[in-house]
Amino acid sequence: MPSLFFRRVVPILVAALCLVSLLAGCAATTAPGALPEVPARHTIQEFRDDEAIAVIEDPWERFNRGMYNFNYRLDKYVMVPVVKGYEFIVPTLAQKGISNVFSNIGELRTLYNSVFQLQGKKFVITLGRFLANSTLGVGGLFDAATPMGLKRQHGDFSQTLGRWNVGAGPYLILPVLGPSTVRGTGGLAVDAGIRYAALYAIDPLGNANHGEVILTGISVLEAVDTRHRVPFRYYESGYPFEYDFLRFLYCKWDELLILK
């Protein structure tokens, strides 16, 4: 199993590092400077008066702010240019199909977490979505389930822990992945472990030529598609304290997921 881990995971990491190094080298020609100054659409006093934003538990704020700025630069000089190139090269219809395929694969995470959460209705809806999109949707290329009234559900292991009364813990910004909490980070690790174990057990590319290269390409494409689907751009919100506001929005969104 360890040798298989290195054969599959290391090429992905090497490819990602090469991509970062290549694009970072291109970005090095850009004159370094301070973070962009965008005219605020809200006053500072208006923001400070909102006590709900100020009470989020953030004991590692110094680290988080540093990671926030790191992610900003990585996003600006690497991810966003790659996404723009992807959107320029790949036809819009194909982009939609790729997003649908990865969303359909993501239904499996919701499926097993709905079992952990004892959510029978969510399980039935998610199973119906996966079967409909995998068959009528041609392997997930098309979303055949939503027009049938099967609305997409959300389920991850962080939500599972929350439903079993595990606290979110302090706010934490992860490199590349962005806003999270201690519970969210743990849930992310468990979901990633389950996914790896499933791939190891099924081994869908075991008999394919250059299976590791194909797996690496799929992983890179999934990362690009994930960023493509998120419209957020750092320091374009118009708020004078974007870090604090994003922290508030994430934590409230995380709370609402537990209630679903």
CYANA upper distance limits for C-alpha pairs under 8 A (distance plus 0.5 A):
  1 MET  CA      5 PHE  CA      6.65
  2 PRO  CA      6 PHE  CA      6.84
  3 SER  CA      7 ARG  CA      6.61
  4 LEU  CA      8 ARG  CA      6.60
  5 PHE  CA      9 VAL  CA      6.15
  5 PHE  CA     10 VAL  CA      8.11
  6 PHE  CA     10 VAL  CA      5.63
  6 PHE  CA     11 PRO  CA      8.29
  7 ARG  CA     11 PRO  CA      7.26
  7 ARG  CA    212 GLU  CA      7.37
  8 ARG  CA     12 ILE  CA      7.42
  8 ARG  CA    212 GLU  CA      6.12
  8 ARG  CA    215 LEU  CA      7.91
  8 ARG  CA    216 THR  CA      8.11
  9 VAL  CA     13 LEU  CA      6.91
 10 VAL  CA     14 VAL  CA      6.57
 11 PRO  CA     15 ALA  CA      6.50
 11 PRO  CA    212 GLU  CA      7.76
 11 PRO  CA    213 VAL  CA      8.04
 11 PRO  CA    216 THR  CA      7.00
 12 ILE  CA     16 ALA  CA      6.66
 12 ILE  CA    215 LEU  CA      8.45
 12 ILE  CA    216 THR  CA      5.42
 12 ILE  CA    219 SER  CA      7.70
 12 ILE  CA    220 VAL  CA      8.15
 13 LEU  CA     17 LEU  CA      6.60
 14 VAL  CA     18 CYS  CA      6.57
 15 ALA  CA     19 LEU  CA      6.65
 15 ALA  CA    216 THR  CA      7.93
 16 ALA  CA     20 VAL  CA      6.68
 16 ALA  CA    220 VAL  CA      7.89
 17 LEU  CA     21 SER  CA      6.52
 18 CYS  CA     22 LEU  CA      6.52
 19 LEU  CA     23 LEU  CA      6.70
 20 VAL  CA     24 ALA  CA      6.24
 20 VAL  CA     78 VAL  CA      6.82
 21 SER  CA     25 GLY  CA      6.50
 22 LEU  CA     26 CYS  CA      7.07
 23 LEU  CA     27 ALA  CA      6.62
 23 LEU  CA     77 TYR  CA      7.40
 23 LEU  CA     78 VAL  CA      6.20
 24 ALA  CA     28 ALA  CA      6.59
 24 ALA  CA     77 TYR  CA      6.92
 24 ALA  CA     78 VAL  CA      7.07
 25 GLY  CA     29 THR  CA      7.98
 27 ALA  CA     77 TYR  CA      6.27
 36 PRO  CA    235 TYR  CA      7.57
 38 VAL  CA    235 TYR  CA      7.82
 38 VAL  CA    236 GLU  CA      7.59
 38 VAL  CA    238 GLY  CA      7.13
 39 PRO  CA    238 GLY  CA      7.08
 40 ALA  CA    238 GLY  CA      5.11
 40 ALA  CA    239 TYR  CA      5.95
 40 ALA  CA    240 PRO  CA      6.17
 41 ARG  CA    238 GLY  CA      5.72
 41 ARG  CA    239 TYR  CA      6.83
 42 HIS  CA     46 GLU  CA      7.30
 42 HIS  CA     47 PHE  CA      7.88
 42 HIS  CA    238 GLY  CA      7.69
 42 HIS  CA    239 TYR  CA      6.51
 42 HIS  CA    240 PRO  CA      7.47
 43 THR  CA     47 PHE  CA      7.11
 43 THR  CA    240 PRO  CA      7.79
 44 ILE  CA     48 ARG  CA      6.75
 44 ILE  CA    240 PRO  CA      6.76
 45 GLN  CA     49 ASP  CA      6.62
 46 GLU  CA     50 ASP  CA      7.49
 47 PHE  CA    240 PRO  CA      8.37
 47 PHE  CA    241 PHE  CA      8.36
 48 ARG  CA     54 ALA  CA      8.31
 50 ASP  CA     54 ALA  CA      7.67
 51 GLU  CA     55 VAL  CA      7.08
 52 ALA  CA     56 ILE  CA      8.07
 52 ALA  CA    248 PHE  CA      8.31
 53 ILE  CA    244 ASP  CA      7.37
 53 ILE  CA    245 PHE  CA      7.16
 53 ILE  CA    247 ARG  CA      8.50
 53 ILE  CA    248 PHE  CA      5.86
 54 ALA  CA    244 ASP  CA      8.13
 56 ILE  CA    171 TYR  CA      8.17
 56 ILE  CA    247 ARG  CA      8.12
 56 ILE  CA    248 PHE  CA      7.25
 56 ILE  CA    251 CYS  CA      8.21
 57 GLU  CA    169 GLY  CA      8.30
 57 GLU  CA    170 PRO  CA      5.87
 57 GLU  CA    171 TYR  CA      6.72
 58 ASP  CA    170 PRO  CA      6.09
 58 ASP  CA    171 TYR  CA      5.70
 58 ASP  CA    172 LEU  CA      8.08
 59 PRO  CA    170 PRO  CA      7.27
 59 PRO  CA    171 TYR  CA      8.26
 60 TRP  CA     64 ASN  CA      6.58
 60 TRP  CA    170 PRO  CA      8.40
 60 TRP  CA    171 TYR  CA      8.16
 60 TRP  CA    172 LEU  CA      7.82
 61 GLU  CA     65 ARG  CA      6.40
 62 ARG  CA     66 GLY  CA      6.83
 63 PHE  CA     67 MET  CA      6.67
 64 ASN  CA     68 TYR  CA      6.45
 64 ASN  CA    172 LEU  CA      6.77
 64 ASN  CA    173 ILE  CA      5.80
 65 ARG  CA     69 ASN  CA      6.81
 65 ARG  CA    243 TYR  CA      7.96
 66 GLY  CA     70 PHE  CA      6.74
 67 MET  CA     71 ASN  CA      6.53
 67 MET  CA    173 ILE  CA      6.90
 67 MET  CA    174 LEU  CA      7.57
 67 MET  CA    175 PRO  CA      6.82
 68 TYR  CA     72 TYR  CA      6.64
 68 TYR  CA    173 ILE  CA      7.27
 68 TYR  CA    178 GLY  CA      7.85
 68 TYR  CA    243 TYR  CA      8.16
 69 ASN  CA     73 ARG  CA      6.86
 70 PHE  CA     74 LEU  CA      6.68
 70 PHE  CA    175 PRO  CA      8.12
 71 ASN  CA     75 ASP  CA      6.31
 71 ASN  CA    175 PRO  CA      6.85
 71 ASN  CA    176 VAL  CA      6.19
 71 ASN  CA    178 GLY  CA      7.63
 72 TYR  CA     76 LYS  CA      6.52
 72 TYR  CA    234 TYR  CA      6.43
 73 ARG  CA     77 TYR  CA      6.42
 73 ARG  CA     78 VAL  CA      8.41
 74 LEU  CA     78 VAL  CA      5.91
 74 LEU  CA     79 MET  CA      7.14
 74 LEU  CA    176 VAL  CA      8.05
 75 ASP  CA     79 MET  CA      5.16
 75 ASP  CA     80 VAL  CA      6.16
 75 ASP  CA    176 VAL  CA      8.46
 76 LYS  CA     80 VAL  CA      6.07
 76 LYS  CA     81 PRO  CA      7.67
 77 TYR  CA     81 PRO  CA      6.98
 78 VAL  CA     82 VAL  CA      6.71
 79 MET  CA     83 VAL  CA      6.56
 79 MET  CA    224 VAL  CA      7.95
 79 MET  CA    227 ARG  CA      7.85
 80 VAL  CA     84 LYS  CA      6.55
 80 VAL  CA    227 ARG  CA      8.37
 81 PRO  CA     85 GLY  CA      6.68
 82 VAL  CA     86 TYR  CA      6.63
 82 VAL  CA    224 VAL  CA      7.85
 83 VAL  CA     87 GLU  CA      6.58
 83 VAL  CA    224 VAL  CA      6.56
 83 VAL  CA    225 ASP  CA      8.28
 83 VAL  CA    227 ARG  CA      7.57
 83 VAL  CA    228 HIS  CA      6.36
 84 LYS  CA     88 PHE  CA      6.59
 85 GLY  CA     89 ILE  CA      6.63
 86 TYR  CA     90 VAL  CA      6.29
 86 TYR  CA    224 VAL  CA      8.33
 87 GLU  CA     91 PRO  CA      7.73
 87 GLU  CA     92 THR  CA      7.86
 87 GLU  CA     95 GLN  CA      8.04
 90 VAL  CA     94 ALA  CA      6.92
 90 VAL  CA     95 GLN  CA      6.87
 91 PRO  CA     95 GLN  CA      6.76
 92 THR  CA     96 LYS  CA      6.81
 93 LEU  CA     97 GLY  CA      6.82
 94 ALA  CA     98 ILE  CA      6.64
 95 GLN  CA     99 SER  CA      6.71
 95 GLN  CA    225 ASP  CA      8.46
 96 LYS  CA    100 ASN  CA      6.64
 96 LYS  CA    141 LEU  CA      8.36
 97 GLY  CA    101 VAL  CA      6.75
 97 GLY  CA    140 GLY  CA      8.09
 97 GLY  CA    141 LEU  CA      4.99
 97 GLY  CA    142 PHE  CA      6.75
 98 ILE  CA    102 PHE  CA      6.94
 98 ILE  CA    141 LEU  CA      7.15
 98 ILE  CA    225 ASP  CA      8.02
 99 SER  CA    103 SER  CA      6.55
 99 SER  CA    225 ASP  CA      6.86
 99 SER  CA    226 THR  CA      8.47
 99 SER  CA    229 ARG  CA      8.39
100 ASN  CA    104 ASN  CA      6.52
100 ASN  CA    140 GLY  CA      6.17
100 ASN  CA    141 LEU  CA      5.89
100 ASN  CA    142 PHE  CA      6.69
100 ASN  CA    143 ASP  CA      7.07
101 VAL  CA    105 ILE  CA      6.88
101 VAL  CA    139 GLY  CA      7.42
101 VAL  CA    140 GLY  CA      5.00
101 VAL  CA    141 LEU  CA      5.76
101 VAL  CA    142 PHE  CA      8.32
102 PHE  CA    106 GLY  CA      6.70
102 PHE  CA    140 GLY  CA      8.36
102 PHE  CA    222 GLU  CA      7.49
103 SER  CA    107 GLU  CA      7.05
103 SER  CA    140 GLY  CA      8.38
104 ASN  CA    108 LEU  CA      8.16
104 ASN  CA    130 PHE  CA      6.67
104 ASN  CA    133 ASN  CA      7.46
104 ASN  CA    134 SER  CA      8.04
104 ASN  CA    140 GLY  CA      6.06
105 ILE  CA    109 ARG  CA      8.39
106 GLY  CA    110 THR  CA      7.40
107 GLU  CA    111 LEU  CA      6.54
107 GLU  CA    126 THR  CA      6.88
107 GLU  CA    127 LEU  CA      8.36
107 GLU  CA    129 ARG  CA      8.29
107 GLU  CA    130 PHE  CA      6.80
108 LEU  CA    112 TYR  CA      6.94
108 LEU  CA    130 PHE  CA      8.24
109 ARG  CA    113 ASN  CA      6.71
109 ARG  CA    155 GLY  CA      7.18
109 ARG  CA    156 ASP  CA      6.83
109 ARG  CA    191 ASP  CA      7.79
110 THR  CA    114 SER  CA      6.43
110 THR  CA    123 PHE  CA      8.31
110 THR  CA    126 THR  CA      7.55
110 THR  CA    153 GLN  CA      7.63
110 THR  CA    154 HIS  CA      6.47
110 THR  CA    155 GLY  CA      4.65
110 THR  CA    156 ASP  CA      6.50
111 LEU  CA    115 VAL  CA      7.26
111 LEU  CA    122 LYS  CA      8.34
111 LEU  CA    123 PHE  CA      6.10
111 LEU  CA    126 THR  CA      6.51
111 LEU  CA    127 LEU  CA      7.17
111 LEU  CA    155 GLY  CA      7.96
112 TYR  CA    116 PHE  CA      6.98
112 TYR  CA    123 PHE  CA      8.44
113 ASN  CA    117 GLN  CA      6.57
113 ASN  CA    155 GLY  CA      6.22
113 ASN  CA    156 ASP  CA      6.37
113 ASN  CA    157 PHE  CA      6.71
113 ASN  CA    160 THR  CA      6.89
114 SER  CA    118 LEU  CA      6.53
114 SER  CA    119 GLN  CA      5.59
114 SER  CA    120 GLY  CA      7.54
114 SER  CA    122 LYS  CA      6.60
114 SER  CA    123 PHE  CA      5.86
114 SER  CA    155 GLY  CA      7.03
114 SER  CA    160 THR  CA      8.41
115 VAL  CA    119 GLN  CA      6.73
115 VAL  CA    120 GLY  CA      7.73
115 VAL  CA    123 PHE  CA      7.24
116 PHE  CA    160 THR  CA      7.09
117 GLN  CA    160 THR  CA      6.08
117 GLN  CA    163 ARG  CA      7.34
117 GLN  CA    164 TRP  CA      8.28
119 GLN  CA    123 PHE  CA      6.74
120 GLY  CA    124 VAL  CA      6.77
121 LYS  CA    125 ILE  CA      6.72
122 LYS  CA    126 THR  CA      6.48
122 LYS  CA    153 GLN  CA      7.24
123 PHE  CA    127 LEU  CA      6.47
124 VAL  CA    128 GLY  CA      6.55
125 ILE  CA    129 ARG  CA      6.65
125 ILE  CA    150 LEU  CA      6.49
125 ILE  CA    151 LYS  CA      7.98
125 ILE  CA    152 ARG  CA      8.42
125 ILE  CA    153 GLN  CA      8.22
126 THR  CA    130 PHE  CA      6.64
126 THR  CA    150 LEU  CA      8.30
126 THR  CA    152 ARG  CA      7.54
126 THR  CA    153 GLN  CA      7.11
127 LEU  CA    131 LEU  CA      6.66
128 GLY  CA    132 ALA  CA      6.47
128 GLY  CA    145 ALA  CA      8.03
128 GLY  CA    150 LEU  CA      7.78
129 ARG  CA    133 ASN  CA      6.44
129 ARG  CA    144 ALA  CA      8.44
129 ARG  CA    145 ALA  CA      5.59
129 ARG  CA    146 THR  CA      8.22
129 ARG  CA    150 LEU  CA      6.69
129 ARG  CA    151 LYS  CA      8.46
129 ARG  CA    152 ARG  CA      7.97
130 PHE  CA    134 SER  CA      6.34
130 PHE  CA    145 ALA  CA      8.48
131 LEU  CA    135 THR  CA      6.63
132 ALA  CA    136 LEU  CA      5.94
132 ALA  CA    137 GLY  CA      6.93
132 ALA  CA    144 ALA  CA      6.67
132 ALA  CA    145 ALA  CA      6.16
133 ASN  CA    137 GLY  CA      4.57
133 ASN  CA    138 VAL  CA      7.17
133 ASN  CA    139 GLY  CA      6.83
133 ASN  CA    140 GLY  CA      5.27
133 ASN  CA    141 LEU  CA      8.08
133 ASN  CA    142 PHE  CA      7.06
133 ASN  CA    143 ASP  CA      6.24
133 ASN  CA    144 ALA  CA      5.87
133 ASN  CA    145 ALA  CA      6.52
134 SER  CA    138 VAL  CA      6.18
134 SER  CA    139 GLY  CA      4.55
134 SER  CA    140 GLY  CA      5.45
135 THR  CA    139 GLY  CA      6.50
135 THR  CA    140 GLY  CA      8.14
136 LEU  CA    142 PHE  CA      8.47
136 LEU  CA    144 ALA  CA      6.75
137 GLY  CA    141 LEU  CA      6.22
137 GLY  CA    142 PHE  CA      4.94
137 GLY  CA    143 ASP  CA      6.31
137 GLY  CA    144 ALA  CA      5.76
138 VAL  CA    142 PHE  CA      7.15
143 ASP  CA    147 PRO  CA      8.41
144 ALA  CA    148 MET  CA      7.44
145 ALA  CA    149 GLY  CA      7.23
145 ALA  CA    150 LEU  CA      5.84
145 ALA  CA    151 LYS  CA      7.90
146 THR  CA    150 LEU  CA      5.45
146 THR  CA    151 LYS  CA      5.89
146 THR  CA    152 ARG  CA      7.74
154 HIS  CA    257 LEU  CA      8.32
155 GLY  CA    159 GLN  CA      6.81
155 GLY  CA    160 THR  CA      7.89
156 ASP  CA    160 THR  CA      6.89
156 ASP  CA    187 GLY  CA      7.48
156 ASP  CA    188 LEU  CA      8.26
156 ASP  CA    191 ASP  CA      7.53
157 PHE  CA    161 LEU  CA      6.65
157 PHE  CA    184 GLY  CA      8.47
157 PHE  CA    187 GLY  CA      5.03
157 PHE  CA    188 LEU  CA      7.41
157 PHE  CA    190 VAL  CA      7.30
157 PHE  CA    191 ASP  CA      6.76
158 SER  CA    162 GLY  CA      6.73
158 SER  CA    183 ARG  CA      6.37
158 SER  CA    184 GLY  CA      5.45
158 SER  CA    185 THR  CA      8.27
158 SER  CA    186 GLY  CA      7.56
158 SER  CA    187 GLY  CA      4.71
158 SER  CA    188 LEU  CA      7.46
159 GLN  CA    163 ARG  CA      6.68
159 GLN  CA    187 GLY  CA      8.34
159 GLN  CA    257 LEU  CA      7.08
159 GLN  CA    258 ILE  CA      6.08
160 THR  CA    164 TRP  CA      6.99
160 THR  CA    258 ILE  CA      8.37
161 LEU  CA    165 ASN  CA      7.04
161 LEU  CA    166 VAL  CA      5.77
161 LEU  CA    167 GLY  CA      8.48
161 LEU  CA    183 ARG  CA      7.97
161 LEU  CA    187 GLY  CA      8.06
162 GLY  CA    166 VAL  CA      5.43
162 GLY  CA    167 GLY  CA      6.87
162 GLY  CA    168 ALA  CA      7.62
162 GLY  CA    258 ILE  CA      6.29
163 ARG  CA    258 ILE  CA      6.26
163 ARG  CA    259 LEU  CA      8.28
166 VAL  CA    183 ARG  CA      8.12
167 GLY  CA    183 ARG  CA      7.47
168 ALA  CA    181 THR  CA      6.51
168 ALA  CA    182 VAL  CA      6.74
168 ALA  CA    183 ARG  CA      5.40
168 ALA  CA    184 GLY  CA      7.60
169 GLY  CA    181 THR  CA      6.54
169 GLY  CA    182 VAL  CA      5.71
169 GLY  CA    183 ARG  CA      6.66
170 PRO  CA    181 THR  CA      6.16
170 PRO  CA    182 VAL  CA      6.48
171 TYR  CA    179 PRO  CA      8.08
171 TYR  CA    180 SER  CA      6.64
171 TYR  CA    181 THR  CA      4.94
171 TYR  CA    182 VAL  CA      7.29
171 TYR  CA    247 ARG  CA      8.14
171 TYR  CA    251 CYS  CA      8.38
172 LEU  CA    179 PRO  CA      6.67
172 LEU  CA    180 SER  CA      5.59
172 LEU  CA    181 THR  CA      5.32
172 LEU  CA    182 VAL  CA      7.05
173 ILE  CA    177 LEU  CA      8.20
173 ILE  CA    178 GLY  CA      5.59
173 ILE  CA    179 PRO  CA      4.95
173 ILE  CA    180 SER  CA      6.10
173 ILE  CA    181 THR  CA      8.02
174 LEU  CA    178 GLY  CA      5.40
174 LEU  CA    179 PRO  CA      6.82
174 LEU  CA    180 SER  CA      7.30
179 PRO  CA    247 ARG  CA      7.68
179 PRO  CA    250 TYR  CA      7.42
180 SER  CA    184 GLY  CA      5.97
180 SER  CA    185 THR  CA      6.82
180 SER  CA    250 TYR  CA      8.17
181 THR  CA    185 THR  CA      6.50
182 VAL  CA    186 GLY  CA      6.80
183 ARG  CA    187 GLY  CA      6.58
184 GLY  CA    188 LEU  CA      6.52
185 THR  CA    189 ALA  CA      6.79
186 GLY  CA    190 VAL  CA      6.85
187 GLY  CA    191 ASP  CA      6.67
188 LEU  CA    192 ALA  CA      6.59
189 ALA  CA    193 GLY  CA      6.60
190 VAL  CA    194 ILE  CA      6.68
191 ASP  CA    195 ARG  CA      6.64
192 ALA  CA    196 TYR  CA      6.65
193 GLY  CA    197 ALA  CA      6.60
194 ILE  CA    198 ALA  CA      6.61
195 ARG  CA    199 LEU  CA      6.73
196 TYR  CA    200 TYR  CA      6.58
197 ALA  CA    201 ALA  CA      6.60
198 ALA  CA    202 ILE  CA      6.50
199 LEU  CA    203 ASP  CA      5.82
199 LEU  CA    204 PRO  CA      7.64
205 LEU  CA    211 GLY  CA      5.68
205 LEU  CA    212 GLU  CA      8.42
205 LEU  CA    215 LEU  CA      8.30
206 GLY  CA    211 GLY  CA      7.08
207 ASN  CA    211 GLY  CA      8.05
210 HIS  CA    214 ILE  CA      6.92
211 GLY  CA    215 LEU  CA      6.63
212 GLU  CA    216 THR  CA      6.62
213 VAL  CA    217 GLY  CA      6.70
214 ILE  CA    218 ILE  CA      6.70
215 LEU  CA    219 SER  CA      6.66
216 THR  CA    220 VAL  CA      6.73
217 GLY  CA    221 LEU  CA      6.59
218 ILE  CA    222 GLU  CA      6.58
219 SER  CA    223 ALA  CA      6.80
220 VAL  CA    224 VAL  CA      6.79
221 LEU  CA    225 ASP  CA      6.55
222 GLU  CA    226 THR  CA      6.54
223 ALA  CA    227 ARG  CA      6.95
224 VAL  CA    228 HIS  CA      6.55
225 ASP  CA    229 ARG  CA      6.76
226 THR  CA    230 VAL  CA      7.30
233 ARG  CA    237 SER  CA      8.17
235 TYR  CA    242 GLU  CA      7.30
237 SER  CA    242 GLU  CA      7.32
238 GLY  CA    242 GLU  CA      8.19
239 TYR  CA    245 PHE  CA      8.09
241 PHE  CA    245 PHE  CA      6.86
242 GLU  CA    246 LEU  CA      6.45
243 TYR  CA    247 ARG  CA      6.66
244 ASP  CA    248 PHE  CA      6.77
245 PHE  CA    249 LEU  CA      6.73
246 LEU  CA    250 TYR  CA      6.53
247 ARG  CA    251 CYS  CA      6.69
248 PHE  CA    252 LYS  CA      6.67
249 LEU  CA    253 TRP  CA      6.52
250 TYR  CA    254 ASP  CA      6.55
251 CYS  CA    255 GLU  CA      6.75
252 LYS  CA    256 LEU  CA      6.76
253 TRP  CA    257 LEU  CA      6.84
254 ASP  CA    258 ILE  CA      7.31
255 GLU  CA    259 LEU  CA      7.42
256 LEU  CA    260 LYS  CA      7.23
